[in-house]
Structure formats: structure tokens, C-alpha cells
Amino acid sequence: MSPRIRDITQALPPEYADKLFSAREEGKTEDQLRQIAADGLARMYFRADNSRAHGLGVEFTDVERLDIEL
């Protein structure tokens, strides 16, 4: 399956916000921060809070825009 552009509005579980803030404070790279966000999106959006598509691989690449609300 080839990648495609998606417009996603998705709340992530609080533990992913904690992971992102901690990783940022620890000086993690953009790629590492992007992987944390991808893991959260994979869980909530693509796998419906881990209720389906368990083996689906998700990559968070070529991001044009990212808005985060707290």
C-alpha cells in the first residue's frame, strides 16, 4: 500500500503528551519526537485505541503542518 496524505484531528492519550514533553526536555531529536507522535496516532486513529489493525505499521513522514492543543 502506498502512502497518502491525511488530514487528521485526533486526541492522543495523556501518556503520549507526557512522553513528548519528557523527550523534548531530554533533548531528543525531531525524528524521535515524531516517532512518539506516530505511535500515539497509530494507536488511536489507525488502530482505534488498539481494537483493530494490530499489525499495521504507521510512519509519520513529510508532515506539512502540525497543530497541537493542550
VOMI-637447 format. One record per residue (C-alpha): residue number from 1; residue in three letters; chain; z, y, x. Coordinates in pm, whole numbers, padded with zeros to 5 digits. Layout:
<sites>
<site><nr>NUM</nr><rest>ala</rest><kette>A</kette><c3>Z</c3><c2>Y</c2><c1>X</c1></site>
...
</sites>
This chain:
<sites>
<site><nr>1</nr><rest>met</rest><kette>A</kette><c3>00000</c3><c2>00000</c2><c1>00000</c1></site>
<site><nr>2</nr><rest>ser</rest><kette>A</kette><c3>-00091</c3><c2>00339</c2><c1>00140</c1></site>
<site><nr>3</nr><rest>pro</rest><kette>A</kette><c3>00150</c3><c2>00633</c2><c1>00142</c1></site>
<site><nr>4</nr><rest>arg</rest><kette>A</kette><c3>00121</c3><c2>00904</c2><c1>-00118</c1></site>
<site><nr>5</nr><rest>ile</rest><kette>A</kette><c3>00266</c3><c2>01248</c2><c1>-00182</c1></site>
<site><nr>6</nr><rest>arg</rest><kette>A</kette><c3>00551</c3><c2>01261</c2><c1>-00431</c1></site>
<site><nr>7</nr><rest>asp</rest><kette>A</kette><c3>00745</c3><c2>01543</c2><c1>-00589</c1></site>
<site><nr>8</nr><rest>ile</rest><kette>A</kette><c3>01097</c3><c2>01406</c2><c1>-00619</c1></site>
<site><nr>9</nr><rest>thr</rest><kette>A</kette><c3>01401</c3><c2>01558</c2><c1>-00782</c1></site>
<site><nr>10</nr><rest>gln</rest><kette>A</kette><c3>01685</c3><c2>01320</c2><c1>-00716</c1></site>
<site><nr>11</nr><rest>ala</rest><kette>A</kette><c3>02060</c3><c2>01344</c2><c1>-00684</c1></site>
<site><nr>12</nr><rest>leu</rest><kette>A</kette><c3>02192</c3><c2>01143</c2><c1>-00393</c1></site>
<site><nr>13</nr><rest>pro</rest><kette>A</kette><c3>02531</c3><c2>00972</c2><c1>-00394</c1></site>
<site><nr>14</nr><rest>pro</rest><kette>A</kette><c3>02807</c3><c2>01180</c2><c1>-00230</c1></site>
<site><nr>15</nr><rest>glu</rest><kette>A</kette><c3>02834</c3><c2>00940</c2><c1>00064</c1></site>
<site><nr>16</nr><rest>tyr</rest><kette>A</kette><c3>02483</c3><c2>01044</c2><c1>00175</c1></site>
<site><nr>17</nr><rest>ala</rest><kette>A</kette><c3>02583</c3><c2>01411</c2><c1>00177</c1></site>
<site><nr>18</nr><rest>asp</rest><kette>A</kette><c3>02884</c3><c2>01313</c2><c1>00388</c1></site>
<site><nr>19</nr><rest>lys</rest><kette>A</kette><c3>02659</c3><c2>01116</c2><c1>00624</c1></site>
<site><nr>20</nr><rest>leu</rest><kette>A</kette><c3>02415</c3><c2>01408</c2><c1>00655</c1></site>
<site><nr>21</nr><rest>phe</rest><kette>A</kette><c3>02688</c3><c2>01666</c2><c1>00725</c1></site>
<site><nr>22</nr><rest>ser</rest><kette>A</kette><c3>02859</c3><c2>01439</c2><c1>00978</c1></site>
<site><nr>23</nr><rest>ala</rest><kette>A</kette><c3>02533</c3><c2>01356</c2><c1>01152</c1></site>
<site><nr>24</nr><rest>arg</rest><kette>A</kette><c3>02440</c3><c2>01724</c2><c1>01172</c1></site>
<site><nr>25</nr><rest>glu</rest><kette>A</kette><c3>02780</c3><c2>01813</c2><c1>01321</c1></site>
<site><nr>26</nr><rest>glu</rest><kette>A</kette><c3>02737</c3><c2>01532</c2><c1>01574</c1></site>
<site><nr>27</nr><rest>gly</rest><kette>A</kette><c3>02405</c3><c2>01684</c2><c1>01683</c1></site>
<site><nr>28</nr><rest>lys</rest><kette>A</kette><c3>02183</c3><c2>01405</c2><c1>01553</c1></site>
<site><nr>29</nr><rest>thr</rest><kette>A</kette><c3>01806</c3><c2>01461</c2><c1>01571</c1></site>
<site><nr>30</nr><rest>glu</rest><kette>A</kette><c3>01581</c3><c2>01562</c2><c1>01282</c1></site>
<site><nr>31</nr><rest>asp</rest><kette>A</kette><c3>01446</c3><c2>01208</c2><c1>01276</c1></site>
<site><nr>32</nr><rest>gln</rest><kette>A</kette><c3>01798</c3><c2>01068</c2><c1>01240</c1></site>
<site><nr>33</nr><rest>leu</rest><kette>A</kette><c3>01881</c3><c2>01313</c2><c1>00960</c1></site>
<site><nr>34</nr><rest>arg</rest><kette>A</kette><c3>01551</c3><c2>01231</c2><c1>00790</c1></site>
<site><nr>35</nr><rest>gln</rest><kette>A</kette><c3>01635</c3><c2>00859</c2><c1>00805</c1></site>
<site><nr>36</nr><rest>ile</rest><kette>A</kette><c3>01968</c3><c2>00918</c2><c1>00629</c1></site>
<site><nr>37</nr><rest>ala</rest><kette>A</kette><c3>01790</c3><c2>01112</c2><c1>00354</c1></site>
<site><nr>38</nr><rest>ala</rest><kette>A</kette><c3>01525</c3><c2>00838</c2><c1>00331</c1></site>
<site><nr>39</nr><rest>asp</rest><kette>A</kette><c3>01795</c3><c2>00573</c2><c1>00293</c1></site>
<site><nr>40</nr><rest>gly</rest><kette>A</kette><c3>01952</c3><c2>00769</c2><c1>00007</c1></site>
<site><nr>41</nr><rest>leu</rest><kette>A</kette><c3>01618</c3><c2>00828</c2><c1>-00165</c1></site>
<site><nr>42</nr><rest>ala</rest><kette>A</kette><c3>01525</c3><c2>00463</c2><c1>-00121</c1></site>
<site><nr>43</nr><rest>arg</rest><kette>A</kette><c3>01849</c3><c2>00356</c2><c1>-00287</c1></site>
<site><nr>44</nr><rest>met</rest><kette>A</kette><c3>01847</c3><c2>00599</c2><c1>-00579</c1></site>
<site><nr>45</nr><rest>tyr</rest><kette>A</kette><c3>01480</c3><c2>00678</c2><c1>-00651</c1></site>
<site><nr>46</nr><rest>phe</rest><kette>A</kette><c3>01275</c3><c2>00382</c2><c1>-00536</c1></site>
<site><nr>47</nr><rest>arg</rest><kette>A</kette><c3>01531</c3><c2>00106</c2><c1>-00591</c1></site>
<site><nr>48</nr><rest>ala</rest><kette>A</kette><c3>01707</c3><c2>00258</c2><c1>-00898</c1></site>
<site><nr>49</nr><rest>asp</rest><kette>A</kette><c3>02055</c3><c2>00252</c2><c1>-00739</c1></site>
<site><nr>50</nr><rest>asn</rest><kette>A</kette><c3>01975</c3><c2>-00085</c2><c1>-00582</c1></site>
<site><nr>51</nr><rest>ser</rest><kette>A</kette><c3>01899</c3><c2>-00252</c2><c1>-00916</c1></site>
<site><nr>52</nr><rest>arg</rest><kette>A</kette><c3>01531</c3><c2>-00333</c2><c1>-00828</c1></site>
<site><nr>53</nr><rest>ala</rest><kette>A</kette><c3>01277</c3><c2>-00345</c2><c1>-00544</c1></site>
<site><nr>54</nr><rest>his</rest><kette>A</kette><c3>01535</c3><c2>-00470</c2><c1>-00293</c1></site>
<site><nr>55</nr><rest>gly</rest><kette>A</kette><c3>01288</c3><c2>-00540</c2><c1>-00012</c1></site>
<site><nr>56</nr><rest>leu</rest><kette>A</kette><c3>01091</c3><c2>-00216</c2><c1>-00046</c1></site>
<site><nr>57</nr><rest>gly</rest><kette>A</kette><c3>01054</c3><c2>-00022</c2><c1>00278</c1></site>
<site><nr>58</nr><rest>val</rest><kette>A</kette><c3>01071</c3><c2>00356</c2><c1>00249</c1></site>
<site><nr>59</nr><rest>glu</rest><kette>A</kette><c3>00961</c3><c2>00614</c2><c1>00506</c1></site>
<site><nr>60</nr><rest>phe</rest><kette>A</kette><c3>01036</c3><c2>00985</c2><c1>00472</c1></site>
<site><nr>61</nr><rest>thr</rest><kette>A</kette><c3>00749</c3><c2>01144</c2><c1>00667</c1></site>
<site><nr>62</nr><rest>asp</rest><kette>A</kette><c3>00527</c3><c2>01450</c2><c1>00660</c1></site>
<site><nr>63</nr><rest>val</rest><kette>A</kette><c3>00773</c3><c2>01647</c2><c1>00449</c1></site>
<site><nr>64</nr><rest>glu</rest><kette>A</kette><c3>00616</c3><c2>01968</c2><c1>00327</c1></site>
<site><nr>65</nr><rest>arg</rest><kette>A</kette><c3>00924</c3><c2>02109</c2><c1>00158</c1></site>
<site><nr>66</nr><rest>leu</rest><kette>A</kette><c3>01284</c3><c2>02003</c2><c1>00112</c1></site>
<site><nr>67</nr><rest>asp</rest><kette>A</kette><c3>01531</c3><c2>02188</c2><c1>-00109</c1></site>
<site><nr>68</nr><rest>ile</rest><kette>A</kette><c3>01892</c3><c2>02080</c2><c1>-00107</c1></site>
<site><nr>69</nr><rest>glu</rest><kette>A</kette><c3>02152</c3><c2>02193</c2><c1>-00358</c1></site>
<site><nr>70</nr><rest>leu</rest><kette>A</kette><c3>02521</c3><c2>02128</c2><c1>-00317</c1></site>
</sites>
